[in-house]
Amino acid sequence: MKNILITGGTGSFGQEFAEFVIDAHPEVERIVIFSRDWVKQKEMADRLNDPRLRFFLGDIRDPERVKEVLRGCDTVIHAAAFKHVNLGEVNPQEILRTNIEGSSVLIRAAIEAKVSRFLALSSDKAVQPLNTYGKSKAMMESLVIQANALSSHSVGMYSCCRYGNVFGTRGSVIETWEKQYALAIPLTITDGESTRFFLTLPQACQFVWDSLLQMQGGEIFIPKIPAFRIGDLVESLYPGSEYKTIGSLPGEKKHENLIAPGEESFTFDLTTRFVVMPDVSTWGILEQSSPRIAEIDLPYMSERVCGTKKELVSWLLANGYL
């Protein structure tokens, strides 16, 4: 892991992960940022100002450009995606082109370039997907896992991280509430009883790094993270503020699930995380000694593991949000 490529590298996760690597891992020699936004690239370069950073403009849907950018890279963090759930419902062709076709282009190029580690970021919305974004992430997971067979597992390992909402990132409900609060208008929620998994950006970065170290190829790594009610969240962040319920948006779920029905039989509990092993192990996955979820009966659903409002306030305080 000396030369790391981050696709979608100017997004919230990409910028935080690059800074995490710069601060904590001096052994990394080169961090390649690949994205379409030249303005954010310049801002990121000026802010981080580290000689190990390399910036390349381009699109993961462009096979030739992807091949150029991959030269010399031994590790890929695939964070590029069309992520907006509601816009995705009316622009499914763009989700198809980026999240599925673009991921396929990147995987094929990574196999050709003989990268050692390829880790793709997925979402709880990929489990029992209701919206186009979730369906695209489920398909991306399949493409990544199957890449182990295509690469014969002799050179590269291909795995996924699947987690919930990263708190306060660009496009999140927190960002929307901040803008509404600044304008002194009622905050909007779709359903106060809906629940969501949450983790912080630093937690996401550490989880991804740990997964890179642990991966053998074919796994889906899932962090053990809390879930909270949206109504409790808005009341805790903006006590006394007026808010109104606007109803569910296109493609929105009331509750989320991080482990799909049927995955339990090959999912293992590794104390701080769950690991979904491939159900068809054609590339020599090692046996796990940890208990399977099916044996401990723990469906990982946001509604079931939802914390209380008091626990939410403690979590917000511990992570510097209050």
C-alpha positions as CSV (number, residue, x, y, z in Angstrom):
1,M,0.0,0.0,0.0
2,K,2.6,2.5,-1.2
3,N,0.7,4.1,-4.0
4,I,-3.0,4.6,-3.4
5,L,-5.6,5.7,-5.9
6,I,-8.8,7.3,-4.6
7,T,-11.6,7.6,-7.1
8,G,-14.1,10.3,-6.3
9,G,-11.2,11.7,-4.4
10,T,-12.5,15.2,-4.0
11,G,-15.7,14.0,-2.3
12,S,-16.2,14.2,1.5
13,F,-14.8,10.8,2.1
14,G,-11.9,11.1,-0.4
15,Q,-10.7,14.4,1.1
16,E,-10.9,13.1,4.6
17,F,-9.2,9.8,3.7
18,A,-6.4,11.5,1.9
19,E,-5.8,13.7,5.0
20,F,-6.0,10.6,7.2
21,V,-3.3,8.9,5.2
22,I,-1.1,12.0,5.1
23,D,-1.3,12.4,8.9
24,A,-1.1,8.8,10.0
25,H,0.8,6.9,7.4
26,P,4.1,8.3,6.3
27,E,5.0,5.0,4.6
28,V,2.6,5.8,1.8
29,E,4.6,7.3,-1.0
30,R,1.8,8.6,-3.4
31,I,-1.8,9.4,-3.1
32,V,-3.6,9.8,-6.4
33,I,-6.8,11.8,-6.4
34,F,-9.0,11.1,-9.4
35,S,-12.2,13.1,-10.0
36,R,-14.1,15.3,-12.4
37,D,-14.1,18.5,-10.4
38,W,-11.0,20.7,-11.0
39,V,-12.1,23.4,-8.7
40,K,-12.3,21.0,-5.7
41,Q,-9.0,19.5,-6.8
42,K,-7.3,22.9,-6.6
43,E,-8.9,23.7,-3.3
44,M,-7.8,20.3,-1.9
45,A,-4.3,20.7,-3.2
46,D,-4.0,24.2,-1.6
47,R,-5.5,23.0,1.7
48,L,-3.4,19.8,2.2
49,N,-0.3,21.0,0.4
50,D,1.5,17.6,0.5
51,P,4.1,16.5,-2.1
52,R,2.7,13.0,-2.0
53,L,-0.6,14.1,-3.5
54,R,-1.2,13.7,-7.3
55,F,-4.3,15.1,-9.0
56,F,-5.8,13.7,-12.2
57,L,-9.0,14.9,-13.9
58,G,-11.2,12.4,-15.5
59,D,-14.1,10.1,-15.4
60,I,-14.2,6.4,-14.3
61,R,-16.5,5.8,-17.3
62,D,-13.5,6.5,-19.6
63,P,-11.5,3.3,-20.0
64,E,-8.4,4.9,-21.5
65,R,-8.2,7.6,-18.9
66,V,-8.7,5.1,-16.1
67,K,-5.8,3.0,-17.4
68,E,-3.5,6.0,-17.5
69,V,-4.4,7.0,-13.9
70,L,-3.9,3.5,-12.6
71,R,-0.2,3.3,-13.7
72,G,2.0,2.7,-10.7
73,C,-0.9,2.3,-8.2
74,D,-1.0,-0.8,-6.1
75,T,-4.1,0.0,-4.0
76,V,-7.5,1.4,-5.1
77,I,-10.2,2.9,-2.9
78,H,-13.3,3.2,-5.1
79,A,-15.4,6.0,-3.7
80,A,-16.7,7.6,-6.9
81,A,-20.4,7.3,-7.3
82,F,-23.7,9.0,-8.2
83,K,-25.0,9.1,-4.6
84,H,-28.1,11.3,-4.5
85,V,-31.1,8.9,-3.9
86,N,-33.9,11.3,-5.0
87,L,-32.2,12.6,-8.1
88,G,-31.3,9.0,-9.0
89,E,-34.9,8.1,-9.2
90,V,-35.4,10.5,-12.1
91,N,-31.9,10.0,-13.6
92,P,-31.4,6.2,-13.5
93,Q,-29.3,6.3,-16.7
94,E,-26.7,8.4,-14.9
95,I,-26.6,6.0,-12.0
96,L,-26.2,3.1,-14.4
97,R,-23.4,4.8,-16.3
98,T,-21.4,5.8,-13.2
99,N,-22.1,3.3,-10.4
100,I,-22.3,0.1,-12.6
101,E,-20.6,0.7,-15.9
102,G,-18.0,3.0,-14.4
103,S,-17.2,0.5,-11.7
104,S,-16.9,-2.2,-14.3
105,V,-14.4,-0.1,-16.3
106,L,-12.4,0.5,-13.2
107,I,-12.3,-3.1,-12.1
108,R,-11.2,-4.4,-15.5
109,A,-8.4,-1.8,-15.6
110,A,-7.3,-2.6,-12.1
111,I,-7.1,-6.3,-13.0
112,E,-5.0,-5.4,-16.1
113,A,-2.8,-3.2,-13.9
114,K,-2.4,-6.0,-11.4
115,V,-3.2,-3.8,-8.4
116,S,-2.8,-5.6,-5.0
117,R,-5.8,-4.3,-3.2
118,F,-9.1,-3.0,-4.5
119,L,-11.7,-1.8,-1.9
120,A,-15.0,-0.4,-3.0
121,L,-17.3,1.7,-0.8
122,S,-20.9,0.5,-0.7
123,S,-24.0,1.5,1.3
124,D,-26.7,0.1,3.6
125,K,-29.1,1.0,0.7
126,A,-27.6,-1.9,-1.3
127,V,-29.4,-4.3,1.1
128,Q,-33.0,-5.1,-0.1
129,P,-32.7,-2.1,-2.3
130,L,-35.8,0.0,-2.8
131,N,-34.2,2.8,-4.9
132,T,-32.1,3.0,-8.0
133,Y,-29.0,4.0,-6.1
134,G,-29.3,1.0,-3.8
135,K,-29.8,-1.3,-6.7
136,S,-26.7,0.1,-8.4
137,K,-24.6,-0.4,-5.2
138,A,-25.8,-4.0,-4.9
139,M,-24.7,-4.6,-8.5
140,M,-21.4,-2.9,-7.8
141,E,-20.8,-5.3,-4.9
142,S,-21.4,-8.3,-7.1
143,L,-18.9,-6.9,-9.7
144,V,-16.2,-6.3,-7.1
145,I,-16.6,-9.7,-5.4
146,Q,-16.6,-11.6,-8.7
147,A,-13.4,-9.7,-9.7
148,N,-11.5,-12.1,-7.4
149,A,-12.3,-15.0,-9.7
150,L,-11.4,-12.9,-12.8
151,S,-8.1,-12.0,-11.3
152,S,-7.6,-15.7,-10.1
153,H,-6.8,-14.1,-6.7
154,S,-3.1,-14.6,-7.6
155,V,-2.2,-10.9,-7.8
156,G,-5.1,-8.8,-6.6
157,M,-7.7,-8.9,-3.8
158,Y,-11.1,-7.3,-4.3
159,S,-13.5,-6.5,-1.4
160,C,-16.2,-4.0,-0.3
161,C,-17.0,-1.9,2.8
162,R,-20.7,-1.5,3.4
163,Y,-21.8,1.1,5.9
164,G,-24.5,3.6,6.7
165,N,-24.8,7.4,6.6
166,V,-21.6,9.3,7.2
167,F,-22.6,12.2,9.5
168,G,-22.6,15.7,8.0
169,T,-21.1,14.9,4.6
170,R,-22.0,16.9,1.5
171,G,-25.6,16.3,0.4
172,S,-26.7,14.9,3.8
173,V,-29.8,15.9,5.7
174,I,-27.5,17.6,8.3
175,E,-26.2,19.9,5.5
176,T,-29.8,20.7,4.6
177,W,-30.8,21.5,8.2
178,E,-27.8,23.8,8.6
179,K,-28.9,25.8,5.6
180,Q,-32.5,26.0,6.7
181,Y,-31.5,27.0,10.2
182,A,-29.3,29.8,8.9
183,L,-32.2,31.1,6.9
184,A,-34.5,30.9,10.0
185,I,-37.0,28.7,8.1
186,P,-38.6,25.5,9.5
187,L,-36.4,22.4,9.3
188,T,-37.8,19.7,7.1
189,I,-37.9,15.9,7.9
190,T,-39.5,13.2,5.9
191,D,-40.5,10.9,8.8
192,G,-39.5,11.4,12.4
193,E,-39.9,7.7,13.1
194,S,-37.5,6.6,10.4
195,T,-34.1,5.3,11.6
196,R,-30.7,5.5,10.1
197,F,-27.2,4.1,10.8
198,F,-24.6,6.7,11.4
199,L,-20.8,6.9,11.6
200,T,-18.4,9.9,11.5
201,L,-15.9,10.6,8.7
202,P,-12.9,9.8,10.9
203,Q,-14.5,6.5,11.8
204,A,-15.2,5.7,8.1
205,C,-11.5,6.4,7.3
206,Q,-10.2,4.2,10.0
207,F,-12.7,1.4,9.1
208,V,-11.6,1.5,5.5
209,W,-7.9,1.4,6.4
210,D,-8.4,-1.5,8.8
211,S,-10.4,-3.3,6.1
212,L,-7.5,-2.9,3.7
213,L,-5.1,-4.5,6.1
214,Q,-7.5,-7.4,6.9
215,M,-8.9,-8.2,3.4
216,Q,-8.2,-11.5,1.8
217,G,-10.5,-10.9,-1.2
218,G,-14.2,-11.4,-1.6
219,E,-15.3,-10.0,1.8
220,I,-17.9,-7.3,2.5
221,F,-16.8,-5.5,5.7
222,I,-19.6,-4.0,7.8
223,P,-18.9,-1.8,10.9
224,K,-20.9,-2.0,14.1
225,I,-22.4,1.4,14.3
226,P,-25.3,3.0,16.1
227,A,-28.7,3.8,14.6
228,F,-31.0,6.7,15.7
229,R,-34.5,8.1,15.0
230,I,-34.5,11.1,12.6
231,G,-37.0,12.9,14.9
232,D,-34.6,12.5,17.8
233,L,-31.7,13.7,15.7
234,V,-33.3,17.0,14.6
235,E,-34.5,17.7,18.2
236,S,-31.1,17.0,19.6
237,L,-29.2,19.2,17.1
238,Y,-31.7,22.1,17.0
239,P,-33.6,22.1,20.3
240,G,-36.6,24.3,20.3
241,S,-36.4,24.9,16.5
242,E,-39.5,24.5,14.4
243,Y,-39.6,21.6,12.0
244,K,-42.2,20.1,9.7
245,T,-42.8,16.6,8.2
246,I,-42.9,16.6,4.4
247,G,-43.4,12.9,3.8
248,S,-41.1,10.3,2.2
249,L,-39.1,11.3,-0.9
250,P,-38.8,9.1,-4.0
251,G,-36.9,5.9,-3.3
252,E,-36.6,6.6,0.5
253,K,-36.8,3.8,3.0
254,K,-38.1,4.1,6.5
255,H,-35.5,1.8,8.0
256,E,-32.2,0.5,6.8
257,N,-30.5,-2.9,6.9
258,L,-26.8,-3.7,6.7
259,I,-27.0,-7.4,6.3
260,A,-29.4,-9.0,3.8
261,P,-31.6,-11.9,4.6
262,G,-29.8,-14.9,3.4
263,E,-26.3,-13.4,4.1
264,E,-26.4,-14.4,7.8
265,S,-25.3,-18.0,7.1
266,F,-22.0,-16.8,5.8
267,T,-21.5,-13.6,7.9
268,F,-19.1,-13.6,10.8
269,D,-18.9,-11.5,13.9
270,L,-15.4,-10.1,14.4
271,T,-16.2,-8.1,17.6
272,T,-15.9,-4.6,16.1
273,R,-17.3,-5.5,12.7
274,F,-19.2,-8.1,10.7
275,V,-17.7,-9.7,7.6
276,V,-19.8,-11.2,4.9
277,M,-17.8,-13.9,3.2
278,P,-18.5,-14.8,-0.5
279,D,-21.0,-17.7,-0.7
280,V,-19.0,-19.1,-3.7
281,S,-15.4,-19.3,-2.6
282,T,-13.5,-20.1,-5.8
283,W,-10.4,-18.3,-4.8
284,G,-9.3,-19.9,-1.5
285,I,-10.8,-17.8,1.3
286,L,-9.5,-18.9,4.7
287,E,-12.0,-20.3,7.2
288,Q,-13.1,-17.9,10.0
289,S,-13.2,-19.0,13.6
290,S,-15.5,-16.3,14.8
291,P,-19.2,-17.0,15.3
292,R,-21.6,-16.7,12.4
293,I,-24.5,-14.2,12.8
294,A,-27.0,-17.1,12.3
295,E,-25.6,-18.6,15.4
296,I,-26.0,-15.5,17.6
297,D,-29.2,-14.3,16.0
298,L,-28.5,-10.6,15.4
299,P,-30.2,-9.1,12.4
300,Y,-28.4,-5.8,11.8
301,M,-31.4,-3.5,11.1
302,S,-31.5,0.1,12.1
303,E,-35.0,-0.2,13.6
304,R,-33.9,-3.1,15.8
305,V,-30.6,-1.6,17.1
306,C,-32.0,2.0,17.3
307,G,-30.6,3.9,20.3
308,T,-32.5,6.1,22.7
309,K,-32.5,9.9,22.5
310,K,-30.2,10.0,25.5
311,E,-27.8,7.6,23.8
312,L,-27.9,9.9,20.7
313,V,-27.0,13.0,22.7
314,S,-24.1,11.1,24.3
315,W,-22.9,10.0,20.8
316,L,-23.2,13.6,19.4
317,L,-21.3,15.0,22.4
318,A,-18.6,12.3,22.2
319,N,-18.0,13.1,18.5
320,G,-18.0,16.9,18.9
321,Y,-21.4,17.6,17.2
322,L,-22.9,19.3,20.3
